């Protein structure tokens, strides 16, 4: 089958986390709402008789998980520090993230899509690729049917882009957000893709975008027209070839309907730096929660793992990792915790930390017996 006959869709839920929260608080629709942080702030904003925390006066190092389109219009975007967001949109409402709810709605929308087009590549909690090639029906009508199924199952909207390959599908899903539907062919590339900023191509990150800009290359069209020698001299042969192809809409990647995770991790950034000795009680609880969440993730994916590790980021931003490999794979929270606690014996103690993480790797299918490695002595967060 040629690339021209393929129909690859990219489905992206619209402001997913924020939209889920608006299902819970419909009175906030049309208002700037920011999702992030862990607790309500002292300043409140009343709406329809209910008090909601607002960004004004936020103090902490939390980050924006996502924001409504109204908040984005004020300059508040994901991964931005909440303190900076508070300066840009002090009256915006701040809600804590509820990942259990987001995972629930993620499962609902993916099941709705699978009932129509089962060849799905899972790309995260709020986006998927769908191979529509084997499905019958006109492309626009089929994509519209999927959008309606998602809305019926969740009450949420999504944007879909359909194109001959994954690269173009992902770009096209962004063109008409929110609640968009775009069907793109190779004949549309010059008119719709080439005028876009170079960074709109998935795979061109901030550093590459800055380097392209210094070369006078600002748009996708500029990349397509740049000489191969110029690109190769500045980016190397492999990346230069990829840039050349991407700008012309060339992408031969197949839809991957199954992938085995290489590792599973959970981490948390604290609102304030926690001291490994003075804040031991708080850290012990957080440590246990992370281990339990990793174990839950393993069970949901039907995996066990042997290599268990920790990640600590200190107040001065130094990051250290340590790991240990067990003789037998496990998915048991207690075993994971004991192994992870053993790793804490090999990191600098008596300091303040801003981030704590737990990771398990060397994954395999479930079924291996778990071995009790025994209690560890002298670790940072042992009970």
C-alpha distance (Angstrom), angle and dihedral (degrees) to the residues before:
residue distance angle dihedral
X1 . . .
X2 3.81 . .
X3 3.79 123.8 .
X4 3.81 89.5 -114.5
X5 3.81 91.8 63.6
X6 3.80 96.5 47.5
X7 3.80 119.7 105.2
X8 3.78 110.0 -158.0
X9 3.80 119.2 174.6
X10 3.78 128.5 -161.5
X11 3.80 113.9 -158.1
X12 3.79 118.5 -164.4
X13 3.80 121.5 -179.9
X14 3.81 112.2 -128.8
X15 3.82 113.1 -109.0
X16 3.78 84.6 -30.9
X17 3.80 104.6 -168.6
X18 3.78 93.0 40.4
X19 3.80 91.7 47.0
X20 3.80 91.2 52.9
X21 3.80 89.3 52.6
X22 3.82 90.2 50.7
X23 3.80 88.8 57.8
X24 3.79 86.2 59.7
X25 3.80 94.4 41.6
X26 3.81 106.3 28.9
X27 3.80 90.6 167.7
X28 3.82 87.7 72.9
X29 3.81 94.6 62.9
X30 3.79 111.4 125.0
X31 3.81 92.8 22.6
X32 3.80 129.2 106.8
X33 3.81 104.7 -98.3
X34 3.80 125.9 177.1
X35 3.81 124.6 -162.5
X36 3.79 116.7 -152.0
X37 3.78 145.8 84.9
X38 3.76 125.3 59.5
X39 3.78 108.9 -104.3
X40 3.75 142.5 34.5
X41 3.79 118.5 -92.8
X42 3.81 122.0 -126.9
X43 3.82 94.4 -112.7
X44 3.80 113.5 78.4
X45 3.77 137.4 -165.2
X46 3.78 120.3 -150.0
X47 3.77 120.1 -140.0
X48 3.78 126.1 170.1
X49 3.79 90.6 -14.6
X50 3.80 95.2 -52.7
X51 3.80 126.4 106.4
X52 3.79 118.1 -130.3
X53 3.80 126.9 -177.4
X54 3.78 114.0 -111.1
X55 3.78 132.7 -153.4
X56 3.79 96.2 -115.4
X57 3.77 110.2 110.3
X58 3.81 94.6 11.5
X59 3.81 111.2 165.2
X60 3.78 120.3 -172.2
X61 3.76 142.3 65.9
X62 3.79 98.6 -92.3
X63 3.78 119.9 135.6
X64 3.78 134.0 -138.7
X65 3.80 111.0 -96.9
X66 3.79 91.8 -172.0
X67 3.78 140.6 -38.6
X68 3.77 139.3 -148.0
X69 3.78 118.8 -99.1
X70 3.81 88.7 -105.4
X71 3.82 89.7 58.7
X72 3.79 91.1 45.2
X73 3.78 88.5 56.1
X74 3.82 86.0 61.7
X75 3.80 91.3 53.1
X76 3.81 99.6 -97.1
X77 3.81 113.5 136.8
X78 3.80 137.9 163.9
X79 3.83 118.6 -74.9
X80 3.82 91.0 25.5
X81 3.79 116.2 129.6
X82 3.78 111.8 -102.4
X83 3.79 91.6 -130.8
X84 3.80 90.0 58.6
X85 3.81 90.0 44.7
X86 3.81 88.6 53.2
X87 3.80 89.5 57.2
X88 3.80 92.1 51.3
X89 3.81 97.9 41.5
X90 3.82 110.7 15.2
X91 3.82 93.1 164.9
X92 3.81 94.2 51.7
X93 3.79 115.7 115.8
X94 3.80 116.3 -112.5
X95 3.79 120.2 -148.8
X96 3.82 126.9 178.2
X97 3.80 118.7 -116.5
X98 3.82 117.3 -99.9
X99 3.80 105.4 -163.0
X100 3.79 94.3 176.0
X101 3.82 88.6 62.4
X102 3.81 92.3 44.9
X103 3.80 92.1 51.8
X104 3.82 89.6 49.6
X105 3.79 93.0 54.5
X106 3.79 90.6 42.2
X107 3.80 90.0 58.9
X108 3.81 90.6 47.4
X109 3.80 96.6 52.9
X110 3.80 93.9 44.3
X111 3.80 91.6 50.6
X112 3.81 89.7 50.5
X113 3.79 91.3 52.9
X114 3.80 92.9 45.3
X115 3.80 90.4 55.5
X116 3.81 87.8 64.7
X117 3.81 105.2 27.2
X118 3.81 114.1 14.3
X119 3.83 99.6 -174.6
X120 3.80 97.2 95.3
X121 3.80 132.7 159.3
X122 3.80 109.4 -156.0
X123 3.81 110.5 -139.1
X124 3.78 99.8 171.8
X125 3.75 144.3 -54.0
X126 3.82 94.9 -50.4
X127 3.81 108.2 25.0
X128 3.80 140.4 55.7
X129 3.79 140.7 170.1
X130 3.81 117.1 -129.4
X131 3.79 127.0 -162.1
X132 3.80 104.7 -141.0
X133 3.81 93.9 170.8
X134 3.82 96.7 102.1
X135 3.80 93.9 42.2
X136 3.79 121.6 99.7
X137 3.77 123.5 -126.4
X138 3.78 138.7 59.1
X139 3.79 113.0 -55.0
X140 3.80 99.3 -121.2
X141 3.80 93.7 46.5
X142 3.80 91.9 47.6
X143 3.80 93.0 50.5
X144 3.81 90.5 46.2
X145 3.79 89.2 52.3
X146 3.80 90.3 53.4
X147 3.81 91.2 49.5
X148 3.80 90.6 51.6
X149 3.81 91.8 48.3
X150 3.80 90.9 52.3
X151 3.80 91.6 49.4
X152 3.80 92.5 47.7
X153 3.82 92.1 50.1
X154 3.80 97.5 44.3
X155 3.79 111.8 13.3
X156 3.82 86.5 -123.0
X157 3.79 132.9 115.8
X158 3.78 127.7 -129.0
X159 3.79 137.3 -171.8
X160 3.79 121.3 -128.7
X161 3.78 130.4 -165.0
X162 3.80 120.2 -170.1
X163 3.80 120.9 -164.4
X164 3.82 141.5 142.8
X165 3.81 92.5 -87.2
X166 3.81 144.7 15.5
X167 3.79 96.4 -99.0
X168 3.80 94.4 55.3
X169 3.81 92.7 39.2
X170 3.81 92.1 57.2
X171 3.80 92.5 48.5
X172 3.80 92.6 46.7
X173 3.81 93.1 51.0
X174 3.82 87.5 64.0
X175 3.78 96.6 48.9
X176 3.81 99.4 81.2
X177 3.81 104.4 24.7
X178 2.96 134.1 -171.5
X179 3.79 109.0 47.8
X180 3.79 89.7 -10.0
X181 3.78 133.8 160.6
X182 3.80 118.9 -166.1
X183 3.79 127.9 173.5
X184 3.79 113.4 -164.9
X185 3.81 132.4 -172.8
X186 3.78 131.6 -173.0
X187 3.80 87.9 -100.3
X188 3.82 88.9 63.4
X189 3.80 96.4 56.0
X190 3.79 99.0 92.6
X191 3.82 93.9 45.0
X192 3.81 100.2 41.1
X193 3.81 108.5 19.9
X194 3.79 106.0 33.8
X195 3.85 95.5 60.9
X196 3.82 90.7 56.5
X197 3.79 123.1 101.9
X198 3.80 112.1 -93.6
X199 3.82 90.8 -116.9
X200 3.82 89.9 65.6
X201 3.81 88.4 78.9
X202 3.79 108.1 92.4
X203 3.80 104.3 -120.2
X204 3.80 97.5 41.0
X205 3.77 103.5 101.3
X206 3.82 130.6 -172.5
X207 3.81 95.1 -84.0
X208 3.80 94.5 48.6
X209 3.81 90.2 44.1
X210 3.80 91.1 52.8
X211 3.79 91.7 47.9
X212 3.80 91.6 49.7
X213 3.79 89.6 49.8
X214 3.80 91.2 53.7
X215 3.81 87.3 54.9
X216 3.81 90.4 53.1
X217 3.81 92.1 -105.2
X218 3.79 109.2 132.7
X219 3.79 108.3 147.0
X220 3.79 136.9 44.4
X221 3.81 87.1 -108.3
X222 3.80 89.6 56.6
X223 3.81 89.7 55.4
X224 3.80 91.8 48.4
X225 3.79 91.0 51.7
X226 3.82 96.6 42.3
X227 3.78 117.1 107.8
X228 3.78 117.2 -102.8
X229 3.82 89.4 -128.7
X230 3.81 92.2 55.9
X231 3.79 93.0 49.9
X232 3.79 93.6 44.6
X233 3.81 93.1 48.4
X234 3.80 91.1 54.8
X235 3.80 103.9 32.4
X236 3.80 107.4 23.8
X237 3.77 128.5 -109.6
X238 3.82 100.2 -74.8
X239 3.81 99.1 46.1
X240 3.81 91.8 40.2
X241 3.80 90.3 54.9
X242 3.79 90.0 48.8
X243 3.83 91.7 50.2
X244 3.80 90.5 50.0
X245 3.80 92.3 51.6
X246 3.81 95.9 41.3
X247 3.80 92.6 53.8
X248 3.78 88.3 55.5
X249 3.78 93.6 47.7
X250 3.81 95.1 -108.9
X251 3.82 114.8 150.8
X252 3.80 124.6 145.3
X253 3.81 98.9 -178.3
X254 3.78 115.4 134.5
X255 3.78 126.8 -136.2
X256 3.80 108.2 -95.1
X257 3.79 108.8 -148.8
X258 3.80 94.9 -179.3
X259 3.78 131.9 38.9
X260 3.78 131.5 169.4
X261 3.81 113.6 -139.0
X262 3.80 114.0 -122.7
X263 3.78 93.0 -154.2
X264 3.78 143.1 -7.3
X265 3.78 124.2 -141.4
X266 3.77 141.5 173.6
X267 3.78 126.3 -166.7
X268 3.78 139.8 168.4
X269 3.80 134.4 -156.6
X270 3.79 113.2 -145.2
X271 3.79 124.7 -129.4
X272 3.82 87.2 -128.1
X273 3.78 133.1 14.5
X274 3.79 110.6 -85.4
X275 3.78 122.4 -147.2
X276 3.78 114.3 -130.5
X277 3.80 91.0 -135.1
X278 3.81 107.5 26.8
X279 3.82 93.6 42.7
X280 3.78 95.0 38.3
X281 3.82 94.2 126.0
X282 3.82 92.6 55.2
X283 3.79 92.8 44.1
X284 3.80 91.8 49.3
X285 3.81 90.7 56.8
X286 3.82 93.4 45.4
X287 3.80 91.0 46.6
X288 3.81 91.7 52.4
X289 3.82 91.1 47.5
X290 3.82 92.1 53.0
X291 3.80 92.1 49.1
X292 3.80 90.9 48.8
X293 3.81 91.4 50.0
X294 3.81 91.9 49.8
X295 3.81 89.5 50.8
X296 3.81 90.4 48.9
X297 3.82 90.8 50.3
X298 3.80 89.6 51.2
X299 3.79 92.5 51.7
X300 3.79 92.8 48.3
X301 3.80 91.1 51.6
X302 3.80 93.3 42.6
X303 3.82 92.7 -121.4
X304 3.77 139.9 132.1
X305 3.79 126.6 -163.2
X306 3.78 140.5 -157.7
X307 3.81 106.9 -165.2
X308 3.80 112.4 71.0
X309 3.77 123.1 -177.8
X310 3.77 146.4 166.9
X311 3.78 134.6 -137.6
X312 3.79 124.1 -153.7
X313 3.79 127.2 -176.9
X314 3.78 113.5 -165.5
X315 3.79 127.7 -146.4
X316 3.82 90.1 -96.3
X317 3.84 89.2 55.6
X318 3.81 94.6 -108.5
X319 3.79 108.6 145.6
X320 3.79 125.0 -153.5
X321 3.80 131.2 -178.0
X322 3.78 131.5 -167.6
X323 3.79 131.4 179.0
X324 3.78 142.4 -178.1
X325 3.80 129.9 -157.8
X326 3.80 117.6 -137.0
X327 3.80 123.3 -145.1
X328 3.81 90.2 -126.4
X329 3.82 128.8 35.1
X330 3.80 118.3 -112.6
X331 3.79 144.9 -172.8
X332 3.80 94.7 -175.7
X333 3.81 116.0 122.1
X334 3.82 93.9 -145.2
X335 3.80 92.9 51.6
X336 3.79 91.0 46.2
X337 3.76 90.5 50.1
X338 3.79 94.8 49.9
X339 3.80 91.6 48.6
X340 3.80 92.7 46.4
X341 3.79 90.6 47.3
X342 3.80 88.6 53.1
X343 3.80 87.6 57.9
X344 3.81 91.4 56.0
X345 3.80 88.8 65.9
X346 3.81 87.9 69.3
X347 3.80 99.1 55.2
X348 3.81 130.9 78.1
X349 3.79 109.6 -83.9
X350 3.80 134.2 -162.8
X351 3.81 92.7 52.6
X352 3.78 138.3 108.9
X353 3.78 119.3 -99.2
X354 3.79 131.3 -163.9
X355 3.82 99.8 -170.8
X356 3.79 135.3 35.0
X357 3.79 126.0 -173.4
X358 3.80 139.7 175.3
X359 3.80 123.3 -157.4
X360 3.80 137.1 -178.2
X361 3.80 124.3 -163.8
X362 3.80 141.4 164.9
X363 3.80 87.0 71.9
X364 3.77 125.9 -170.5
X365 3.79 138.3 163.3
X366 3.77 117.6 -63.6
X367 3.77 120.8 -95.6
X368 3.78 105.9 78.8
X369 3.81 114.9 123.2
X370 3.78 117.0 -109.1
X371 3.77 121.3 -124.7
X372 3.77 124.3 -148.0
X373 3.79 105.3 -126.9
X374 3.78 91.5 -169.7
X375 3.79 131.0 -122.8
X376 3.79 118.4 -47.5
X377 3.75 121.5 -132.8
X378 3.77 126.8 -136.4
X379 3.81 98.4 5.2
X380 3.81 120.6 150.3
X381 3.77 99.9 -112.6
X382 3.81 107.3 26.9
X383 3.76 115.7 136.4
